[in-house]
């Protein structure tokens, strides 16, 4: 990750940039629609059907109920098209909808787009009900990911 990307990313205490994205449900999802209702975990991942991304999303599915009990909506985002993401979701029997950032606007707004490879770097933003970033992590290597225990522990910052 370059320092430019880090500077462009919303920091803890910032209002998270709003967006609307196509989802695997067939409906568009706006971050703003969760305001006042649910906390949100944005989980940017590079590409569907790749090793680390598959493992990460399987783990989100395994721990889905824990996130849900804590009032956190998981929104995984990648630059893949909706049909590719739908196939990926079905293959892994995921409980959460996946969001397509096909035009790369959301990745740019969050400072996580890898311009050379034209996909998102792996990054996480935990956003409270007021729309404020409470925790974030940008992986320095896309082959690495945060364990859910770390994310679940960060969720204590939401209360």
Helices and strands as residue ranges (DSSP letters): H 3-8, E 20-23, E 28-30, G 31-34, E 39-44, H 51-62, H 64-69, E 72-78, H 82-92, E 98-100, H 105-109, E 113-114, E 119-120, E 123-127, E 133-138, H 148-154, G 155-158
